[in-house]
Amino acid sequence: MIGRIVVGLDGSNSSWVASDYGIYFSVKLKRPVVGVHIVDIRLLETPFIEDLAGALGFTTYADVTPKLKEILDERGKAILNEFAKKCRERGGDCSIAQAFGIVANELVDMTDPEDLLIVGKTGMHNRFVPLFLGSTSEAVARKSKCPVMITTDIFREIKNVILAFDGREKSVHAAQYLNDFTKDLDIEKVTVISVLEEKSGEKEEHIKDLLDSYMKVNYQLYFLYGYPEEEIERYIKENREKIDLITMGAYGESRVKELILGSTTSYIINKSPVPILLIK
């Protein structure tokens, strides 16, 4: 059972879509949703302030910092108030919170292991108020101690869920997580895709045995063959109109192996046109 739903808000279209999912889950699962806005303290550091002061014609940046902090604080409050209004209108159980800090770190620190953290893939980027949420969504997913959902720019009710399953520990956790998650969303069947380097009856049977052991929800299994990131990306793009959510284990490789070979998780985060739910 999900504890709370925590949504990162920065005022971008992507984060408003994340808020739509947060409110949707609050209503559907009858769980509280917390809208969180983090004012990134990097905006108040010397290099950014110097650039801003020069652009505005200030001879010194000393007086800019408190004024900019006040502006960012008020902007954050306006975003949160808009979220709270939308949440109440849709029947969600909501609260709001604001803090100053590094976005990824603050969002992670505000969550508990049983929560669900939702962030948009791309955040607000303009000349003077780049709130960095989009550039830190992967950092949030990597550091988070709870499941993380990374949304795209379009909201769709979740009816069709895909599980990318490779049999390792993180993907087993993802399979187990879907048992209650799909039940609460009234989803009767999950599509499972498993990528093998080549056809192997032994490996296919092993995957089937694991799924039968850990998945309580009905599932349809498809085997793909090739490189995992390429095959998962191809499958998602070919079936994007039929997929509402892709679920997978987060960062199953060691950090050293990821550095050398790259991370399938990071690749899919960047390439997927549909929301991703990452399970630790």
N, C-alpha and C positions, 0 to 999 in steps of 0.2 A: 504493500500500500504506500502510495506517495504521501510524504508528510506535507510539505508546502511546495507551491510552484513559485519560483523566483524568476522574474523577468528583468533583463537588463535593458534600460531605455536610454537612448541618446538623442531622440527627436528625429532620427532618419526614418525613411519609409520602411527600411528593413526592420528596425526595432519596433515600429508600430505593428508590423505583421507578427513579430514575436509576441507583442502584447495581445494580439487577437488570439494566438494560440494559448497564451497563458489564461486568458479569460475563458476561452472555450474549455480548457481542462478544468478550470475552477468550477464551472457550471456542470460539466459532464461528470466529473469525478467527485464533486461536492467537497473540494479541498480549497483552503485559502490560497490566494495568489498575492504575491508581494511585488509591486513595481519598484525597481531600484534605479536611481540615477547616480552615477559617479562623476564628479567633476575631476578630470584628470589633472593632477598637480603639475604635470610636465608643462601645462599651459602657463603656469605661473613662474617657471624657471627663467633664468637670465637670458639665454639665447632667444627664446620666443618673445620675451618682453622687449628686448632690444630691437628685434625686427618690427614688432608692432609699433613701438614708440617712433622708430624712424619713418615708418609708413604714414603715421598720423601726424608727423611734424613735431614731435616732442624732442626737446634737447636732452632730457633725462627721462629715464624710465621709472624712477623711484615712485612717482605719483600714479603710475599706471597700474601697478600690481593690485592695490586694494580696490580700485575701481573695476578692474577686470574681474577680480574675485567676486565682487558684488553682482556684476552682470551675469556671470556664469551661474552663481547661486540662484539668482532670480529666474534665469532661464530654466534651470533644473526644476525649480518648484513649479513653474508653468507646465512643463512636460508631465510631471507627476500628477498635478491636479487634473490635467486632461485625461490621463490614464484612469484616475480614480472615477472621474465622471463617466467615462465610457464603460468601466467595469460595473458600476452601480446600475447603469441603464440596462445592461445585459444580464443582470442578476448574479454577478460574481461576488465572492466573498473576498474583498480586497483590502490591502493596506499599502502604504508607500514609505520609502526611506531614501535618504540622500546622504552622501558622504564625499569627502575629498580624499584622493589617493590615486594609486595606479589601478586602472579599471579592472584588469584581470585579477589582480590580487584581492581587491576589495570585494568583487563579486564572489570569488571563491570563499573568502573568509566569512561571508554572510550566510553561507549555506551549510546544512548538515547532510550527512551521508544519505539520509532517506528522502531528501528533497529532489526536485527536478528543476534544473537551471536552464532557462531558455534565453538565447541571444540570437541576434540577426547576423547573417554572414557578412554583410557590408554595412558600415556605419556612416555617420555624418562626416563629410570631408568638405571643408571650404577654407578660404584663405586664413581666417583668424580663429575659427572655432572647430578644429578637427578633434572630435572627442574620442577618436581611436578605437571605438568598440569593434568596428569592422576589422581593423588590423590586429586585434587581440582575441578574436573569437577562437582561433586555434589554441592560443595560450590558455584561455579559459578552459577549453576542453581537455587540454593536457594536464592542467594543475588541479582541476576540480576533483573533489572527493565524492561527488554525487553524479548521477546521469546528467548529460548535457544534450539539449536539443538545439541544433543550429538551423535556423529557418532561412528561407529564400524570400523573395519579394512578393509572393502571392500566397494568400491563405486559402487552404482547402480543408474541408472537414475530413478527418482521418477515417477512412473505411478500408483501404487496401494497404497492408503493411508488408514490407519485404525484410527478411532477415538474411544478412550475409554471414555465413557460418563456415568456419574452417576447422572446428573441433578443438581449438586451443581454449585455454582457461577463460579469456575475456569473452569469446564468442559463446561459450557455455553460459556465462553470466547473462549475456544478452538474451539467450534463449529462455532462461529461467525468468528473467524480468518480464518478458512478453506474456507469460502465463497470466499474471494478474492484470497487466496493462491492457491486454486485448479484451479480457473479460469485462473490465470496467468500461471499455469503450464499445462493448457489444459487437466485437469483431469475431466472427466464427472461424475464420481460417487465415493462416499466414502463409505467404509464399517464401520458401527458403531457397537461396542460391548458394551453392558451394563450388569453389573453383579449385580444380586439381591441375597439376602440370600436364598430366596425360591420363588417359583412361586406365583405371585400375579397379578391378572388382573388389579387391581386398580393402582398399581405401574407401571406396564407396560404401561398403558394408559397415565399415567403422563409423563413418559419418551418420549413417542411418541408425545404428545402434545408439549413438550418443543422443541423437534427436529424440528417439523413442524413450530414452531414459529421462531426459530433462524437460522436454516440451509436453505440456498437458493440453495445449490448444491444438486443434486440427491443423495440419500443414501439408503443403504440396511442395515436394523437393525437386529441384532442377540442378543437374551438374553441368558446369561449364569447364572448359579446358583451355589453359594458357596462363598468362600472367594475371594474378588476382586483380590488381588495380585496373588494368585495361579491360578485362572481361566484366568486372562489376560496373565500370563506367559505361561500357557498351550496352549492357543489359538495361541499366537505368535509363539511358537516353532513348533506347528503342521502345521502352515501355513507360515512358514518363507520364503519359496521359492516364495510365492505369495504376500509378504508384502515388500514394499520398505521404508515405514515410518509409525511409530506409533505416534499418536498425543494424548496428554492428558493435563489436567489442572495440574499445578505444585503445589504440597503441599497443598492439599485442607483441611487437618486437622489442628487443633490448635497445637501449639508447644508442649503443655502439653500432648495432646492425642497422638501425634506422639511419644513422649518420652516413654509413657506407652505401646502403642499398635504397634508402628512402623509406618513407612510411606510407603504407596503403591507406591508413586513416587520414593522413594529411592530404594525400592525393584526392581521395573521394570528397573530403570537405571542400576542396577548391573546385572540383569538377562537377559535383552533383547539382542538377537543376531542381531537385526536390529536397525537402527537409531531411535532416539526418539526426537520429537519436543514438548517442554514443554511451555505451555502458562500460563501467570500470570493472 
